[in-house]
């Protein structure tokens, strides 16, 4: 595997899946003098919420549905 002139490298799909690295995942790099490591960031960048944080906020702030789960499934399936 090679590093591009922009310093980019592609993480193989099996590793991304195992590590739960999805698009827009915030990551942190480490270096101990010989080994470079990559970890999911513990927190997102200041002032920027993650997709998960945004989803939770929208669910908490959004309107409450009065539909049953079956009614929702019918609606999404177009039944």
C-alpha positions as YAML, in Angstrom:
chain: A
units: angstrom
residues:
- id: 1
  name: UNK
  ca: [0.00, 0.00, 0.00]
- id: 2
  name: UNK
  ca: [1.30, 3.46, -0.85]
- id: 3
  name: UNK
  ca: [0.73, 6.89, 0.60]
- id: 4
  name: UNK
  ca: [-0.39, 9.40, -2.04]
- id: 5
  name: UNK
  ca: [1.35, 12.73, -2.62]
- id: 6
  name: UNK
  ca: [-1.45, 14.27, -0.51]
- id: 7
  name: UNK
  ca: [-0.62, 11.96, 2.41]
- id: 8
  name: UNK
  ca: [-3.69, 9.79, 1.87]
- id: 9
  name: UNK
  ca: [-4.02, 6.04, 2.22]
- id: 10
  name: UNK
  ca: [-7.03, 3.75, 1.71]
- id: 11
  name: UNK
  ca: [-8.03, 1.62, 4.69]
- id: 12
  name: UNK
  ca: [-9.10, -1.81, 3.38]
- id: 13
  name: UNK
  ca: [-12.84, -2.50, 3.62]
- id: 14
  name: UNK
  ca: [-12.54, -5.49, 6.01]
- id: 15
  name: UNK
  ca: [-10.53, -3.37, 8.47]
- id: 16
  name: UNK
  ca: [-12.95, -0.42, 8.17]
- id: 17
  name: UNK
  ca: [-15.88, -2.74, 8.85]
- id: 18
  name: UNK
  ca: [-14.24, -4.41, 11.84]
- id: 19
  name: UNK
  ca: [-13.25, -1.05, 13.33]
- id: 20
  name: UNK
  ca: [-16.60, 0.58, 12.59]
- id: 21
  name: UNK
  ca: [-14.99, 3.30, 10.49]
- id: 22
  name: UNK
  ca: [-17.81, 4.71, 8.40]
- id: 23
  name: UNK
  ca: [-17.69, 7.82, 6.17]
- id: 24
  name: UNK
  ca: [-17.21, 11.00, 8.20]
- id: 25
  name: UNK
  ca: [-15.93, 9.11, 11.26]
- id: 26
  name: UNK
  ca: [-13.59, 11.35, 13.23]
- id: 27
  name: UNK
  ca: [-10.21, 9.69, 13.84]
- id: 28
  name: UNK
  ca: [-7.05, 10.44, 15.79]
- id: 29
  name: UNK
  ca: [-3.48, 9.45, 14.95]
- id: 30
  name: UNK
  ca: [-0.75, 8.48, 17.34]
- id: 31
  name: UNK
  ca: [2.98, 7.86, 16.99]
- id: 32
  name: UNK
  ca: [5.20, 6.21, 19.59]
- id: 33
  name: UNK
  ca: [8.47, 6.71, 17.75]
- id: 34
  name: UNK
  ca: [8.17, 3.61, 15.58]
- id: 35
  name: UNK
  ca: [4.48, 2.80, 15.08]
- id: 36
  name: UNK
  ca: [1.66, 4.95, 13.70]
- id: 37
  name: UNK
  ca: [-1.77, 4.18, 15.15]
- id: 38
  name: UNK
  ca: [-5.26, 5.27, 14.15]
- id: 39
  name: UNK
  ca: [-8.20, 5.36, 16.58]
- id: 40
  name: UNK
  ca: [-11.78, 6.57, 16.45]
- id: 41
  name: UNK
  ca: [-11.85, 10.00, 18.03]
- id: 42
  name: UNK
  ca: [-13.31, 10.00, 21.52]
- id: 43
  name: UNK
  ca: [-15.22, 13.19, 20.79]
- id: 44
  name: UNK
  ca: [-16.09, 15.00, 17.63]
- id: 45
  name: UNK
  ca: [-14.44, 18.28, 16.72]
- id: 46
  name: UNK
  ca: [-15.49, 21.21, 18.90]
- id: 47
  name: UNK
  ca: [-18.60, 22.88, 17.50]
- id: 48
  name: UNK
  ca: [-19.34, 19.97, 15.16]
- id: 49
  name: UNK
  ca: [-21.69, 17.19, 16.15]
- id: 50
  name: UNK
  ca: [-21.29, 13.66, 14.85]
- id: 51
  name: UNK
  ca: [-24.00, 11.93, 12.80]
- id: 52
  name: UNK
  ca: [-25.00, 9.93, 15.86]
- id: 53
  name: UNK
  ca: [-25.18, 13.03, 18.04]
- id: 54
  name: UNK
  ca: [-27.28, 14.79, 15.37]
- id: 55
  name: UNK
  ca: [-29.66, 11.82, 15.07]
- id: 56
  name: UNK
  ca: [-30.19, 11.71, 18.83]
- id: 57
  name: UNK
  ca: [-30.76, 15.48, 18.97]
- id: 58
  name: UNK
  ca: [-33.27, 15.37, 16.11]
- id: 59
  name: UNK
  ca: [-35.14, 12.50, 17.74]
- id: 60
  name: UNK
  ca: [-35.25, 14.34, 21.07]
- id: 61
  name: UNK
  ca: [-36.29, 17.68, 19.57]
- id: 62
  name: UNK
  ca: [-38.47, 16.50, 16.72]
- id: 63
  name: UNK
  ca: [-42.23, 16.07, 16.66]
- id: 64
  name: UNK
  ca: [-43.66, 12.97, 18.29]
- id: 65
  name: UNK
  ca: [-45.34, 10.52, 15.97]
- id: 66
  name: UNK
  ca: [-48.67, 9.05, 16.89]
- id: 67
  name: UNK
  ca: [-48.24, 6.16, 14.45]
- id: 68
  name: UNK
  ca: [-47.75, 2.57, 15.49]
- id: 69
  name: UNK
  ca: [-44.67, 0.70, 14.21]
- id: 70
  name: UNK
  ca: [-46.94, -1.28, 11.83]
- id: 71
  name: UNK
  ca: [-48.42, 1.94, 10.42]
- id: 72
  name: UNK
  ca: [-44.92, 3.36, 9.93]
- id: 73
  name: UNK
  ca: [-43.81, 0.22, 8.07]
- id: 74
  name: UNK
  ca: [-46.87, 0.38, 5.83]
- id: 75
  name: UNK
  ca: [-46.09, 4.01, 5.04]
- id: 76
  name: UNK
  ca: [-42.44, 3.34, 4.20]
- id: 77
  name: UNK
  ca: [-43.30, 0.29, 2.10]
- id: 78
  name: UNK
  ca: [-46.01, 2.15, 0.21]
- id: 79
  name: UNK
  ca: [-48.72, -0.33, 1.20]
...
